[in-house]
């Protein structure tokens, strides 16, 4: 395109940045960044957001932040992209600080922003942060969002919440599909509640929802929690019956 003398547009540059992100090629991405500055796209929102995403996925979150701070115009997508960048680079504290700054400036975060920052919390240390974000989600009316509901289930269990709090979060799920059942089963396992995990698995089977590798792996872990030899044999038989390639991993986990 460039050899043919065709001028790039913000959208063509953004498309190339997406490719760099997928390949995790920060070197080429940096070259595209230089080109974008050369052709005058330095302050373009689309290109800027693409650069933040590219640098974050290539593990150059500091460079992503420099791009973010240098943007004169920032929309919700720009802020969410930077929050997600911190999450992808395992920096939940920085992600939380950025969300607070976003709200302080009067910007309304969307469910993607909240879902992203929530997914960064993975230990008891962040239980309070999880509850703070949860309160904000309720206030903004996102609690019924299926993606938010599932993420809350996963995060609360990883943050070692009380069983009572976990069950309250589970009650907010309105759409019970494979993803939500898997999240609840895994959540009970994370909390050491093998009996409840197996009960959920039984209910899932009764509703005729398909199980997958993640379901079986969690259930096998739940059986291990209760040292259930009988249940283990029954699950082993089910794993063999399904006959899929991923069964080997589930059996090894057992």
N, C-alpha and C positions, 0 to 999 in steps of 0.2 A: 504493500500500500504506500509506504513512504518512498520506496524506490520509484514508484509510478508517479510520484509527485502529488499524490492525493493528501490533502490536509486532514489530520486526525480531528475527531470531534470528542467532546467530553465522554460521550457514550462509547466510542470505540476504545478510548484509553481505559475507561472503566471495565470494559469487557476483557481487555488484556490483563488488567490487574486481577480480575477474577481467576484467570488462568494461572497467573503467578501464585495466587493464594492456594489453588488446588494442587499445584506442583510443589508448593512450599519453597519456591525459588526467590529468595529475597534479593539475590544479585540482579536478576533480570528486572525484578520489581523496582529496585532502586534506579535502574536505567530508565524505566518507564516514568518514574517520579521525576527524574531530570528532564525528560522530554516534555512532561506536562508543564513544568515550570518554564521551559524554553518557549512553548507555544502559547503561554499565557493562561493556563488552566489552574494556576496556583491557588486561587480562591474559589474555584468551582466546587459546589457542594457535592455533586455526584462523584467527581474525581477524588475529592478529599476523603469522603467516606470510604471509597474503594481503597485508597492508600492506607487508611487506618486498619481496615480489615486485612489487607495484604501483609502489612508489617506485623500485625498481631499474630496471624497464622504462621508467619515465618519466625516467630519467637523474638521479634524486635519490638517489644511493647514500648520501650522508651522512645523509639523513633515514631511509633504510632502516636504517642502522647505529644510529641513535638508537632506533628502534623495537626493534631486536634487543637492544641493550644494556638496554633498559627492561623486557624480558620476564623475569619471575621463573621461568617454566617454559619450558625450551627442549628440544625433542626433535631427533632426527636430521634431520627434515624442516626444522625451523627453521634449523638450522646450514647445511644444504645450500642452502636458499633464499638465505641471506646470502652463502655462497660463490659461488653462481651469480650473484648481484647484482654482485659484484666482477668476475666474469668477463665479464658482459655490458657492463660499463662499462670494460673494458680495463684492469683493475687486477690483474694476475696475482700480484704480490708480496703484496698484501693478502689475496688468496684463499688463497695458500699459508700465510701467517701464521695465518689463521683455521683452516685444516685442522690445522695443528700444535697450536693451542690446543685444538681439539676432541679430538684424540687424547691430549693431555696430561691432559685432564680425565677420561679413561677412556671416552669415548664411542666406539662402534664405527661408523665411517663405512660407508656402503653404496656399491654400485657407482655410483650416481647422483652421489654426492659426488666420488668419484675421477674419474669421467668428466668432470664439470664442471671441476674444477681442471686436469685434463690439457689440456682444450681451450683453455685460456688461454695455453699455452706455444707461442710461434710464432717463436722465433729462437734462435740458438746460445747466447745469454745464459742461456737456461732449460734447457739440456740436462741439467745436473746436477739441477735440480729435477724434471725429467721422470724421470730415473733413480731418484731418491729415491721418488717416488710409485709408480713401477713396482715397486720392491722391496716397498713396502707392499702393493700389489695382489697380488703373488705370495704374500706372507705371509698375507693375508686370504682367499686362494683365489678371487680374482675374475679371474685371468688368462684363463680359458676363456670368460668372458662375451663374447658377440659384440660388444656395444657397446664394451666396454673394449678388446678386441683391435683393432677398426678404428680407434678413437681413438688408440691407441698407435702404430699404423702411420703415421697422418697426422702426429702430433705429432713423432715421432722424425725424420721426413723434414724437417719444417719447422725443427727445431732443428739441422739439418745434422749428423746423427750419421754414424758410419762406415757404409760399405756392409755390413760384417759385422754390426754391431749391428742395422741395418735388416732384414737377411735373417733374423736370429734372431727379431725381433719378428714378421715375416711368418709364420714357421713356427708361431706360436702360434694362428693363425687356424684354427678348426675348421669353420667354415661358410663355404663359398665361394659367395656370392651376388653380385648386381650391386653392392651397396654395398662389400663387401670387395674385389672385383676393382678397382673404381674407386679405392679408397683406395690399393691397392698400386701401380697404374699411375701415379697422381698422385704417389705417394711417390717412385718411381724418377725421375720427371721432376723433382721438387724437388731430388733429389740429382744431377741432371745425367746420369743413366744412361738415355739414350734407347733404346739397344739392349735393355736389360732390360724397359723399359716396353712396347716393341713385342712382345717375346716373351710377356709376360703377356697382352697384348691378343690375340695369336694363340691362346693357351691358353684364354682366356675365350670366344673365338668357337667353339673346338672343343667346349666343354662346352655350347654352345647357350644360353648365358645372354644375355638381351636387353641390348643396349647402349643408352645414352641420351646426352643432351647432354654430361654430365660425362665420360663415357667418351671421346667423340670429341674434346672439347676437350683432354683430357690427352694423347691419342694424337697429335693434331696438334702439340702442344707437343713431344712426344718425337721426332717426325719432324724438327722444326726443330732439335733438339739434334744430330742426326746428319747434318743437311743432306741428307736422303734424298729426292732428286727422284722416284725411281721409287716409293718408298713413299708419297710425298705425292700422286702422281697416283692411285695405287690408293685411298688414303683419300678423295680428292676424289670419285672414282667411287662409293664406298660411301656417302658423305654425300648425293650426289644421288639414289642409289637408295632411300635410306630415305624421302625425300620429306616430312620433317616440317618444321614452321616453324622449329624451333631450329637447323636446319642452316645457316642464313645466318650465324649467329654463329660456328659452327665454321669455316666457310669464310673468314670475315674474320680469324679467329685465325691460320689458315694463312698 
